[in-house]
Amino acid sequence: MPTEPYRSPIPPQLWDAIRDEFGLPALGQVRDRLEAGSPYPEPVLRQLVRVFIDEGTFCPGFQFLPDMSLNPVVVDLFHRAVELKIPHNYFALWMVTPCHVLDGARPVNRCQEKHGPALLAAMESTVARAVA
């Protein structure tokens, strides 16, 4: 996939909005929480959506369920995003942006299992339009 669709800078206000609505803990904080709750957190750590802001690495809170486990719909979406070579930061942007394929809903608001296939289709459609 060409990198052209991903050259626009992401405004800092996006990270502030994600932090305010969902939380945006540093990777180290998430690692500490996971290690405190599990003797072997590495499989979960490998599945995390990470965003890179300035010199830090952060984990958008929209990927976590209330018990700190990962939302399986977000995990599946992120896995597909990696296959499509969508950079992490742009995946986070897509998750919180209203999507015309979803009738204006934000993907983050449709992260229940019943919406998983529609979200995957919406992401693939967005990527197809970006490279067309």
Backbone hydrogen bonds in HBPLUS format (Angstrom, degrees):
<---DONOR---> <-ACCEPTOR-->    atom                        ^
c    i                          cat <-CA-CA->   ^        H-A-AA   ^      H-
h    n   atom  resd res      DA  || num        DHA   H-A  angle D-A-AA Bond
n    s   type  num  typ     dist DA aas  dist angle  dist       angle   num
A0006-TYR N   A0003-THR O   2.83 MM   3  5.50 156.4  1.89 127.0 134.9     1
A0007-ARG N   A0004-GLU O   3.28 MM   3  5.51 147.3  2.39 126.6 120.3     2
A0014-LEU N   A0011-PRO O   2.96 MM   3  5.71 152.6  2.04 121.1 127.8     3
A0015-TRP N   A0012-PRO O   3.09 MM   3  5.44 118.4  2.49 104.3 117.3     4
A0016-ASP N   A0012-PRO O   3.17 MM   4  6.57 156.2  2.23 148.3 155.3     5
A0017-ALA N   A0013-GLN O   2.85 MM   4  6.06 155.6  1.91 147.2 153.5     6
A0018-ILE N   A0014-LEU O   2.92 MM   4  6.21 160.9  1.96 154.3 159.1     7
A0019-ARG N   A0015-TRP O   2.86 MM   4  5.98 161.9  1.89 147.5 153.1     8
A0020-ASP N   A0016-ASP O   2.86 MM   4  6.05 158.5  1.91 148.2 154.1     9
A0021-GLU N   A0017-ALA O   2.93 MM   4  6.08 159.9  1.97 149.5 154.6    10
A0022-PHE N   A0018-ILE O   2.81 MM   4  5.53 163.2  1.84 149.8 155.7    11
A0023-GLY N   A0018-ILE O   3.17 MM   5  6.30 134.5  2.39 141.2 145.7    12
A0023-GLY N   A0019-ARG O   3.07 MM   4  4.15 129.5  2.34 103.4 115.6    13
A0061-GLY N   A0023-GLY O   2.83 MM  38  4.81 157.5  1.88 150.1 142.3    14
A0059-CYS N   A0025-PRO O   2.87 MM  34  5.68 158.0  1.92 165.2 172.4    15
A0029-GLN N   A0026-ALA O   3.00 MM   3  5.33 122.2  2.35 105.4 119.5    16
A0030-VAL N   A0026-ALA O   3.14 MM   4  6.55 158.9  2.19 155.1 161.0    17
A0027-LEU N   A0057-THR O   2.89 MM  30  5.70 161.2  1.92 145.4 141.5    18
A0031-ARG N   A0027-LEU O   2.84 MM   4  6.08 162.4  1.87 155.7 161.1    19
A0032-ASP N   A0028-GLY O   2.95 MM   4  6.14 161.2  1.99 146.2 150.9    20
A0033-ARG N   A0029-GLN O   3.03 MM   4  6.31 160.5  2.07 149.0 153.7    21
A0034-LEU N   A0030-VAL O   2.90 MM   4  6.13 163.1  1.93 155.4 160.1    22
A0035-GLU N   A0031-ARG O   2.83 MM   4  6.00 160.0  1.87 154.5 160.3    23
A0036-ALA N   A0032-ASP O   2.99 MM   4  6.14 145.1  2.11 142.9 152.0    24
A0037-GLY N   A0033-ARG O   3.26 MM   4  6.49 133.5  2.49 137.0 148.0    25
A0037-GLY N   A0034-LEU O   3.16 MM   3  5.22 134.2  2.38  96.2 108.5    26
A0038-SER N   A0034-LEU O   2.97 MM   4  6.00 119.9  2.35 144.5 159.4    27
A0044-VAL N   A0041-PRO O   3.03 MM   3  5.53 122.4  2.37 114.8 128.5    28
A0045-LEU N   A0041-PRO O   2.98 MM   4  6.21 164.2  2.01 156.5 161.6    29
A0046-ARG N   A0042-GLU O   2.98 MM   4  6.16 151.9  2.06 155.6 161.2    30
A0047-GLN N   A0044-VAL O   2.99 MM   3  5.30 146.5  2.10 108.5 118.6    31
A0048-LEU N   A0045-LEU O   3.38 MM   3  5.43 163.1  2.41 104.3 109.2    32
A0051-VAL N   A0058-PHE O   2.78 MM   7  5.23 159.3  1.82 146.3 152.9    33
A0058-PHE N   A0051-VAL O   2.86 MM   7  5.23 164.6  1.89 153.2 158.5    34
A0053-ILE N   A0056-GLY O   2.99 MM   3  5.34 145.7  2.11 141.8 151.1    35
A0056-GLY N   A0053-ILE O   2.80 MM   3  5.34 161.1  1.83 146.5 144.1    36
A0063-GLN N   A0060-PRO O   3.40 MM   3  6.40 174.1  2.40 124.3 125.6    37
A0064-PHE N   A0061-GLY O   3.12 MM   3  5.61 168.1  2.14 118.6 122.3    38
A0071-ASN N   A0063-GLN O   2.78 MM   8  5.51 166.1  1.80 154.0 155.7    39
A0065-LEU N   A0069-SER O   2.79 MM   4  5.46 167.1  1.80 162.3 165.2    40
A0068-MET N   A0065-LEU O   2.87 MM   3  5.31 156.8  1.92 130.7 131.0    41
A0075-VAL N   A0071-ASN O   3.00 MM   4  6.31 159.6  2.05 155.4 162.0    42
A0076-ASP N   A0072-PRO O   2.99 MM   4  6.14 161.7  2.02 143.6 147.7    43
A0077-LEU N   A0073-VAL O   2.93 MM   4  6.16 161.9  1.97 149.2 154.5    44
A0078-PHE N   A0074-VAL O   2.79 MM   4  5.93 164.9  1.82 153.3 157.6    45
A0079-HIS N   A0075-VAL O   2.91 MM   4  6.08 156.8  1.96 148.2 154.9    46
A0080-ARG N   A0076-ASP O   3.06 MM   4  6.31 159.3  2.10 147.4 152.3    47
A0081-ALA N   A0077-LEU O   2.84 MM   4  6.12 151.7  1.92 147.9 157.0    48
A0082-VAL N   A0078-PHE O   2.92 MM   4  6.20 154.4  1.99 151.8 157.2    49
A0083-GLU N   A0079-HIS O   3.11 MM   4  6.46 156.1  2.17 143.9 150.4    50
A0084-LEU N   A0080-ARG O   2.90 MM   4  6.19 145.9  2.01 146.5 156.4    51
A0086-ILE N   A0081-ALA O   2.88 MM   5  5.18 176.1  1.88 153.0 151.7    52
A0085-LYS N   A0082-VAL O   2.98 MM   3  4.87 156.2  2.04 102.4 109.4    53
A0090-TYR N   A0087-PRO O   3.00 MM   3  5.41 120.9  2.36 108.1 122.7    54
A0091-PHE N   A0087-PRO O   2.96 MM   4  6.29 144.7  2.09 153.3 164.5    55
A0091-PHE N   A0088-HIS O   3.09 MM   3  5.09 123.5  2.42  96.1 111.0    56
A0092-ALA N   A0088-HIS O   3.05 MM   4  6.42 159.7  2.09 156.5 160.9    57
A0093-LEU N   A0089-ASN O   3.04 MM   4  6.33 152.9  2.11 140.2 148.0    58
A0094-TRP N   A0090-TYR O   2.90 MM   4  6.08 160.0  1.94 143.7 148.6    59
A0095-MET N   A0091-PHE O   2.95 MM   4  6.23 155.4  2.02 151.1 157.8    60
A0096-VAL N   A0093-LEU O   3.24 MM   3  5.56 135.4  2.45 104.0 114.6    61
A0097-THR N   A0094-TRP O   3.32 MM   3  5.24 167.6  2.34 105.8 109.5    62
A0108-VAL N   A0095-MET O   2.86 MM  13  5.12 152.3  1.94 156.5 148.2    63
A0099-CYS N   A0105-ALA O   2.95 MM   6  5.75 160.4  1.98 134.6 137.2    64
A0102-LEU N   A0099-CYS O   3.00 MM   3  5.31 141.8  2.15 106.0 117.1    65
A0104-GLY N   A0099-CYS O   2.84 MM   5  4.86 145.5  1.96 137.2 138.1    66
A0103-ASP N   A0100-HIS O   3.10 MM   3  4.97 144.7  2.23 113.2 109.9    67
A0105-ALA N   A0102-LEU O   3.13 MM   3  5.35 166.9  2.15 112.0 115.6    68
A0109-ASN N   A0106-ARG O   2.93 MM   3  5.45 144.7  2.06 115.0 124.8    69
A0110-ARG N   A0107-PRO O   2.86 MM   3  5.23 164.2  1.89 118.1 122.7    70
A0115-HIS N   A0112-GLN O   2.89 MM   3  5.62 154.0  1.96 123.5 131.1    71
A0116-GLY N   A0113-GLU O   3.09 MM   3  5.21 160.5  2.13 109.1 115.3    72
A0119-LEU N   A0115-HIS O   2.93 MM   4  6.14 154.2  2.00 160.7 169.2    73
A0120-LEU N   A0116-GLY O   2.98 MM   4  6.27 161.4  2.02 157.4 162.2    74
A0121-ALA N   A0117-PRO O   3.01 MM   4  6.22 162.3  2.04 147.7 152.5    75
A0122-ALA N   A0118-ALA O   2.89 MM   4  6.06 152.1  1.97 141.9 150.0    76
A0123-MET N   A0119-LEU O   2.92 MM   4  6.16 158.6  1.96 152.6 157.5    77
A0124-GLU N   A0120-LEU O   2.99 MM   4  6.22 166.9  2.01 152.4 156.0    78
A0125-SER N   A0121-ALA O   2.88 MM   4  6.02 153.2  1.95 146.3 154.0    79
A0126-THR N   A0122-ALA O   2.94 MM   4  6.11 155.1  2.00 145.1 151.7    80
A0127-VAL N   A0123-MET O   2.97 MM   4  6.24 161.2  2.01 153.6 158.1    81
A0128-ALA N   A0124-GLU O   2.94 MM   4  6.09 160.1  1.98 145.4 151.3    82
A0129-ARG N   A0125-SER O   2.98 MM   4  6.21 156.0  2.04 147.7 153.5    83
A0130-ALA N   A0126-THR O   3.01 MM   4  6.20 149.5  2.10 143.5 152.2    84
A0131-VAL N   A0127-VAL O   3.12 MM   4  6.38 143.9  2.25 151.4 159.4    85
